[in-house]
Amino acid sequence: MDIIPAIDLIDGKCVRLSQGDYERRKVYNEDPLEVAKGFQDAGIKRLHLVDLDGAKASHIVNHKVLERLATYSTLVIDFGGGLKTDEDLRIAFEAGASMVTGGSIAVKSPAVFESWLNRYGSDKIILGADVKGECIAVTGWTESTDAKLMPFLEGYVAKGVSKVICTDISKDGMLEGPALSLYRTILEAHPGLYLVASGGVSSLKDLEELEEAGLPAAIVGKAIYEGRISMKELTRFLA
């Protein structure tokens, strides 16, 4: 299983939210590059970089941070948050993103998201499926929709999506364990999907359970920043 640490950005700083609430945020480091290099030194290959300012503003904001991390680390970066236009996408890729994640755009402007998928391919375009209850949430999780998760996924898998990051918002930042039953349900319906679990990971045991459930990848954030999972433990897990 791929372990993908997350760096969430507000004002260029490394932060974490609780259940997607911008008012419940904590700054963990003023220098995201320092954090990224720590991941790199531990043997991590991937990074999930989220522009929370961009998600709120509906356009890319922290592209300079992306560029700095891509230039001065060897991490393969997937970038999301606020990507709404072809210009946003161009900026993200030129700044060094290897992949981009589209969530709100896939709900609100499906034709645009599909055009990205056709132009760049399913290896570079990740579907972000952030779920609250049974429905998709958008705009940095500040807005719920009527789109049900499973039909939403089914529609996009049929259109060529092969990579999905699924976050159970109720779990995110709460350190109470991931949504195992949800991920099992998704994988039963779409066994070939590169499904990335996101939200709730609190310990190595959680990662082991996700791996046993067949998850190809998992995003880890707050558990690292709060010292629940150490860099040494991650290195051992990867080995």
N, C-alpha and C positions, 0 to 999 in steps of 0.2 A: 504493500500500500504506500502510495506517495503521501508524504507529510508536507503540507503547504502552510507555513506560518503566514499570518495576516499582519499587515501594517495598515491601520486606518488613519487617514490624514485629516486634520482640521488645523487651519493656519500653518500648514507645513510641519506640524508636530505629530508625533506618534500618540494616538489616543485609543481608548476603547469606550464604546457605549454599552449601556445595559438595555436589552430588548429594543434596540434601535432608537432610544430616546436621547435626543441631542442635549437635553437638559441634565441627563445622567451620564456625563462623560468624565473621564479621568485621563490626564496627560501622563504618559509613562516615560517619554523621552522627547527632548526637544530636537534631537538629531536622528531622523529615520535611517540615515546611512550607517550610523553606529550600530543600530539595531540590526540592519540588514547584514552587516559584516559579521556580527555575532552569529547569525543564522548560517552564513556561509562557512564560518570556521567550524561549525558543528557538523558539517557535511550535508547541510540542506542544499537542495538544487533549485527549488521553486519558491516563489513569493507571490502572495495575493495582496495586491496594493489597491486600496479603496480610497477614492477621492470623495470624502464625505461633504466637503464644501461644494464640489461639483454636483453631487447628487441633489443637494438642496438648491443650487443655482441653475440646474438643468443645462449646464455646459461645463466642459473640462476647466478645472481651476489649477490643480497642483501638478501640472505637467513638468514644471522645472524640477520638482522633487523626483518625479519618475525618471527624468533625464539623468539626474545626478546618481540615482541608484543603479540605473542601467549602465552608466559609464564606469562607475567605480566599484561595482560588484559583478560577480559572475552569475548571479541568480537569474533564472528564467522567470520573467515577471508577467503575470496576467493582471491587467489593469481595468478597473471599473469605477463607475460613479460619474454621472452627468454626461455620458456619451449619448448625444441626441442627433448629431448631424454628421455628414460625411467629413466635414472639416474637423470636428472633434476627433473622429477616428484617425484622420490623417495626422493630426498633432500627436495623438497617443502612440501611433506606430513610429513616427519619426523621432519621438522622444525616447524610444527604446523598448516599448511593450512588445513582447513576443506574441501575446494573445490579449484580447479584450473581452470583457464580460458585459453583455447587454441585458438589462432587466426591464426597467420601465419602458424602454423603447420597443421591446418585443411585445408589450401589452398595448401601448398607446399608438405606436406607428409600425405595425407588423410588416408593412410593405418595405419600409426602410431597413428593418432588421433582416428581412429575407434578402434584400439586395446586398447587404454586407456579407451574408452567408454565401451567396452565389459568387460574389467578387473575390472574397478572401479565403473561402473554404472553411470547413467545419473544424480544422485543426487550429485555426486562429480566432474563431468566433465562438465564445462560450455563452450559453443561455443561462441567465441568472433567474432562478425561480425562488423568490423569497415568499414564504407562505405564513399566513396568519390564520389559524384555524384551518379551514380547507381552501381558503382563497388567496390569490396572489396579492401582495402588497407592493407598492411602487413609490417613487419619489423619495428615496432614502427612508422607506418604510413609514412615511408620514401619511400615506394614503392607501386605503384598502380598495379593492376592486371586486367585481362580481365574478371574475375569472376563476374557475375551479382548477386546482392544481393538476389533477390527472388528465383531464381533457386538454389542458394547456400544453402539457408535456407531450401528449400523444400527437397533437397537431404539429408541433415543431420537430419531433423525431421523424415524422413522415416527410418533413421538408428538408431533412438532411442534418439536423443537429445531432452531434455525437458526444458533446461535452456539456454537462449541466452542473452548476453549483446550486445546491438546494439548501437554503437556510430556513430553519424553523425559528421564526422571530421570537417566539415565547421562550426558546432555549438560549438565545444568543446572549453571551456575556453573563449568564446566570450560574455557570459552573455546576450545573445539576445533571449533566449527562446529555448525550445527543439523542435525537429522535430516531432511535433504532427501528422501531416498527414502521415508521414512515419510509425510511430508506429501503427496508426489506420489501415493502409494497411496491415501491418504484422499480426496484431491480427485478422483481417477479414479472412486472409488466414489460420491462425493457432490459433484458439480461445483458445486452451488448453495450449498454450505455456507460460512458466514463462519468460516473456520478460522484461528485465531490460533496461529502458531508460537511456541513458548516453550522456551528452553533452548539454550545453546551459541553464541549469536550473539557473535562476537568482533571483527567489523570491518564496515565499510561493504560490503565485497565479499560478506559473508554476507547482508546485507540485500538487495543487488542480486540475488543468486542466489535468494533466497526470492521476490522480486518476479517474477523471470523464471519461476519454477516455478508462478506463479499464486496465491501466498498473498495473501489480502486484508489480512492484518495480522500483525505480529510484535511480541512483547514483548522488550524489551532491558533488561538489568539490569546485571550485573557489568561488561560491556564499557564502559559509561558510567562507572561508579564507579572502574574501574581505569585510565581515561584512554585506552582503546583506540579509543573513538569520542567525539569532542568535541562540544560543543553546536553549534559552528559547522558541523561536518560534518553533523549531524542537520538543522540548518536548511537547508543546501544540498540535502540529500537530499530533504527535504519540498518544496522549491521546484521 
